Amino acid sequence: MIFMTLLERIQNIEILKDDPIYDEIHDNKGNNEKLSFEINNGYKTNPEVLKILGEMTSQTIDESVVVSLPFYTDYGRHIKFGKEIFINKNVTFVDLGGIEIEDNVLIGPSARIISVNHIVDPEKRRGLVVNKVVIKKNAWIGANVTVLPGVTVGENSIVAADSTVTKDVPPNTVVAGTPAKVIKNID
């Protein structure tokens, strides 16, 4: 059998609250809670921040990435960073389902990117479903934006402040509102 990562195993399935995979999720989460506390405790230079994020995500993060603190993540392992990214203060990543941030992305203060949802069926509501979020090259996520599970924000797009993104954002567009809708094309 080919080795599959936790992320690959949980994509496109319902994870019920009594599923043994929850133990694996909580073990990984527990290991990263220390790093999550460490990153936000006291002053850190950007190289120190990137080193901690690298430990969390098990990757080398390019030195061109800038992350303003505080930065929050509930899981930490399933974030992929490109280059030349700027993440402002108080951003939260709920990343169990995977979050990929491509090159040259800007993320405004207090934005939330969420890749996990609960099951709609009331009998299974304590369970989870996960869907990867992708923020494509040169996108700009405004202040206080929420991006929901399964969404791709297209290349060069802008999500206006205070918007809630529930569906894919086409490339080269500006979206705004709740739910976010295309209000303008970018030439």
Summary of the structure (lengths in Angstrom):
residues: 187
radius of gyration: 16.5
end to end distance: 48.1
largest distance: 50.2
contacts: 598
relative contact order: 0.12
helix: 21%
strand: 28%
